[in-house]
Amino acid sequence: MLFNLLVNIQSSDQPGAIKVNVPLVAFTASLAYLAIKVAGSYCSQNWLTSLDIPTVALKTGATTHDQEYRQDPQAFMLKCEREYGPVYNVYLMNQLLTIVSGPDLAREFYLNKDLSFADALDKITGMRTYIYSLTKSNQVVDNMVIHWLVRDFVTPKVHLFMPSVVRNMEEQLDSQLEHCDRKLIKEPIRIIEKIVGSAMACVFMGEEIGRQPQVIDTFVRCAPDFATAIGHGTKDFWRLLYLKFKYAYTSPMTKHIKVLVDAATPVILRRRKEEAEQGAAYVRPHDVLQGMLDNFDKYNFVDIEDVCGHLLLLVLASVNNASDFGANMLYYLAQYHEHTDKLREEIQEVLSEEAREIEDLAIKDGNTADAPKIIKPSDALTANALKKMVHLDSFVREALRYRSEMHSFTHLARKDLTLSNGFRIPKGRLVAINLRSTHMEEALQGPDPMEFRPWRFVGKGKSASKVGTDFLQFGMGKRACPGRFIATHDLKALVCLMLSRFSKIEMEDPSKADAALHARQHAPTVTGLLFTSHH
Ligand code: HEM
C-alpha cells in the first residue's frame, strides 16, 4: 500500500496530485511508523505474551515468609506452587526472591547467561571487590580461571590424588578420633574440616606443602574468616560500599596468602632446580600448583602471590562446601544405621578384591618388594575401588538429594528477562530454583521421593557426580561445579574410613534428627555425634 502511493507520486506529472498525495503519504507513513514502533515495543517486552509474577500473600502481621518457610520448607513450597503456579515471588532472608519451579525452568535458569550466580553473591555480600583483592590478574567479571584450574588439573587426575587424599584423611582421623566408646563430638564439622582441608591441601599444593600444619590451618580457616569479614545481616547500599572500600585496602585474606607463599616458595625453587638438573628424566608433581606454574603465562599469572591468591579462591570454593557435606553425611550414617551393614559388606568385598589385584600386578611386574605394603585395607581405597562401590555411590547421591535446601542457588537477573512461559523478571531481581519441585518429585526421582532410599540410584546410571535437572546440588550447565568429581570421591572415601573404624555412629539427641539431616549449609550444628570404635 505504501509502496503504491509512492509509485503514484513519482509517476504523477500533475502538481495537484502531488499536493493531494503528500499529506496522505505522510499520514500513512506516520501510521506505519507508529505501528512498527508500537509493535516493536510490544515485541521487545513480550507485552502481549508476558505475565507479571504473583507475590505469595503474607500471613497477617508477618513482613516476610521466613517463619512460614522455616517451619516446613517443603510444605511451604508445595503450597506456593499449588496456589501460584511455577513462578512466584516470596520475601525470604531480607530479599524479594523470584522462585522458579520444575525441571524445564531449572534448565532455562541455568542456561540463561543473563542470570548470574556470581552477581547474586556480589549483591548479597559485596564479595567481588574482596575476591579481586586476593589476585593480581584475571579480574574480569565472569572469568573462568579457577573453574579451568579444577577442570584441567584436578578432575583428570583424581585417580592420582586418591592415595594421598586417603593417607591424609586417615592420619587426621587417627589423631582426632582415637579408640572411642560412645565418644561425644559436639561439633563433628570441626573434625571433618581438618580431614577435608588436609586432603585438599595435598591436591592443590602437593604433599610436602599440604602436610604443613599452618597450611592446613589456612585451608580450614580462610572461609570462616571470609564469613566473619562480610558479617551477617542486611547488606544495604552503604554497608556494601563500606565493605568494598574495606576489602580493597585491608583484605583479611592477606595473612592466608602469606602462609601459602612462604610454604610454597622453597618447594618451587627446589622443584625448578631438580627439573634443571634432571632434564627429561624429571617426574613432574601432579598437584594443581605445578599445573599453574607450568601454565603461568597461559593464565596470565603475575607472580607467586598471584598464584597463591588464585589457590585461595579455590580453597574458598571447595573446602568449606566439601567439609559441610562430609559432616552432614555422618548424620545419614547415624540415622540410617540399618543400611550401614550393606555398605560395610560392599566396602570390604571391593577392598579385598582391589588389594588382590594390586598385589597380583606387583608380582606380575616382578615388583614383589611392594606387595607386603598393600596390607592395610585403605591402601586399596583407590579411585578404581570407589567406582566399584555402587551402593556407596547411591547412598552419597541420595544423601545429597535428600538434604536439599528447598530453594537454592540464587542468581541475579542482569537485564529484564521473559521466561519461556511468559513471566517477566525485571533486571536486578534475585531468582532462585524451587528444589522441592525437582529433587522431591516422583516423576524425576522414582517412588517415594520424600523418603530417604539409600539404594534409589543403584543400576540407574546416575552417579553421585552426574548433574541434571533432577540433581542440582552441584549446579548445572557451563558453570556447574568443576570440583564435583573429587568432592564425591572425598565423600565416599570419608564414609569408607568412618565405617571401617566405627561400628556405631549415633546422634546425641535423636529428636533433632530431621533438623540435622536437612541442616542448612554452614548453619550451626543442631546435635552432636557419638562414635564407637570396632572392638
Ligand atoms: C560437596 C561439595 C561441593 C558442593 C556441594 C559444591 C557445589 C557447587 C555449586 C552449587 C557451585 C555453583 C555452580 C553454579 O554456578 O551453577 C560450585 C561452584 C564451584 N565449585 Fe563446587 N562444590 C563442592 C565442592 C567443590 C570442590 C571440592 C571443588 C574444588 C576442587 C569445587 C570447586 C568449585 C569451583 C571452582 C566453582 C566455581 C565454578 C565457576 O566459577 O564456574 N567445589 N560448587
Boltz pocket constraint, residues with backbone or C-beta under 6 A from the ligand:
constraints:
  - pocket:
      binder: B
      contacts: [[A, 117], [A, 143], [A, 144], [A, 146], [A, 147], [A, 150], [A, 154], [A, 314], [A, 317], [A, 318], [A, 319], [A, 321], [A, 322], [A, 325], [A, 472], [A, 473], [A, 474], [A, 475], [A, 476], [A, 478], [A, 479], [A, 480], [A, 481], [A, 482], [A, 483], [A, 484], [A, 486], [A, 487]]
      max_distance: 6.0
